[in-house]
Amino acid sequence: MTQPDHGYTASPTGSVRKKGRAKRGRAKKAAAQKTQQNQEQDGPNGVDAALDAVPEVDNGDSGDSADTAEPTMADVKAAMAMNGKKTYAQTTIDAVKEVTSYEATRQAKRNSVGENADLADSAGDIAEHEADDISVDGVKTPYRQDAVNGTKPGPGRGPPPTTYPPLTNAAGEEAAARERARADAYLAGGIRFAPWNIPYRRRLQTLAVLAHSLSIAMTVSFFFFLCAIPLTWPIVIPYLLHMLLSKSGTDGRLRRRSERFRRLRIWKFFGEYYPAQLHKTHDLLPTRKYIFGYHPHGIISHGAFASFATEALGFADKFPGITNTLLTLDSNFRIPLYRDYILALGLQSVSKESITNILTTGGRNREGMGRAVTIVVGGARESLQAQPGLMNLVLAERKGFIKMAMRTGADLVPVLAFGENDLYDQVSAKQHPRLHRLQMWVLHTLKFTLPFLHGRGIFNYDVGLMPYRRPLNVVVGRPIPVAQARGEVDMREVDRLHRVYVAELLGMWERYKDVFARERRGELQVLK
């Protein structure tokens, strides 16, 4: 009996082929339905569901391995095309269309998923870091909130590495070379004496620092010497009247400032003595005005003098268009002859009147633009905290300079001097509490302090009143924008700016402490 013609030739393997085509058809239909469900539920992960939905066809009915029913990429494409639109899965399959085997396709999928997971982890880390940033009233500072509320920074409280540029400690390397040379110093009675073959330039450096350190003593002594000569009285008496009535230290005109005197070669020797280096991290616009906050005070603030009272470290070259004025106690302008010395260097009084006059008169527009003042914020009380290897700042309740910035519309610029506290040794308050109480009494009564210090000598390395030859790195930070207050100063804005300012200092410390303070004995602390 003849068999009906069904479109295929009867053969021993014909029934197997028919079963294979039927199974492939069912697999395609199941894959399409599964893909549509996954696209509705999982979105872009449809490629995973599409590949998992295509089962491996069991050809166990026949041992014929020449015609396997393993799904191909074309089968999966056809199944996914039934959805009527091109999805993320379709795009992924097109990208790996060269892969023809099922296992190779799954491996490509796993690699893609792994890369996406790595990207997701990286994005999560960045989001977590940015979530720790302080963002108050549109001013974003990359430091954690607990760093400004506490007294000292903890781990992970600094800014990201891109906040401040990397700096090099050239001054530290030079000082280390000098220290190695001192190993051959002549030792007598436990004191190391300088050898006779010291280079001539180093002797000039010592002379420059010695002259500045003794400037008050020399000028006052010379004035009393003139007073002892009756022939000089016609000059001395008018001079005294002029000194008592003069407003040169507070009028803000800077008429006595001498750029030639500030650029004398002697100040180069002064800066090379330590050696000192001024580091610029951000540009300052000459169309703005600034208040620099210098930290720490140290014993005598040699770093502030070298950086902002002279051109020893090249401030004018690093910040063109900015006229910076270092501020000092008003009583210094009542010392005969010494007042003329500091006026020629451009120093002014730290009084409110002086700051207001400097930042609201003169400059590019006769309203203070392009001018800056430097305030050693910690004052005399912070000088009693100066200990080598430590950075203790009396800053938690110092907000007067913030108010002045708001009244004058001057931006705040934090300055951190690494090594300022290392220039002298002084008696510890913890070891000598009675002596510390005496110092505090003098401070509250006479408004100045008497630090009991010692350094090195002129011809020795261990005993004397000269500062040690230790590296001094003055880092000028990022300016903090300040809007000029109209009328009364808002204390909430003062507190906010103070928190931002402290956060900047903490960030600078975290960024550069391993560069300039490798031998530190503690972390930066903000004291009341």
Salt bridges, closest charged atoms under 4 A:
ASP48 OD1 - LYS109 NZ 3.10
ASP52 OD1 - ARG106 NH1 2.34
ASP75 OD1 - LYS28 NZ 3.81
ASP94 OD1 - LYS77 NZ 3.60
ASP94 OD2 - LYS86 NZ 3.38
ASP132 OD2 - ARG144 NH2 3.24
ASP133 OD2 - LYS140 NZ 3.60
ASP137 OD2 - ARG496 NE 3.90
ASP146 OD2 - ARG157 NH2 3.53
GLU174 OE2 - ARG178 NH2 3.12
GLU179 OE1 - ARG182 NH1 2.69
GLU179 OE2 - ARG192 NH1 3.54
ASP251 OD2 - ARG255 NH2 2.93
GLU259 OE2 - ARG257 NE 2.76
GLU259 OE1 - ARG262 NE 3.68
GLU272 OE2 - ARG201 NH2 2.82
ASP283 OD1 - LYS280 NZ 2.67
GLU311 OE2 - ARG262 NH2 3.40
ASP340 OD1 - ARG256 NH2 2.66
ASP340 OD1 - ARG339 NH1 3.74
ASP411 OD1 - ARG288 NH2 2.63
ASP425 OD2 - HIS454 NE2 3.97
ASP462 OD1 - ARG192 NH2 3.24
ASP490 OD1 - ARG492 NE 3.67
GLU493 OE2 - ARG496 NH2 2.73
ASP495 OD1 - LYS399 NZ 2.71
GLU504 OE2 - ARG478 NH2 2.73
GLU510 OE1 - LYS513 NZ 3.20
ASP514 OD1 - ARG520 NH2 2.94
GLU523 OE1 - LYS513 NZ 3.04
GLU523 OE2 - ARG520 NE 3.45
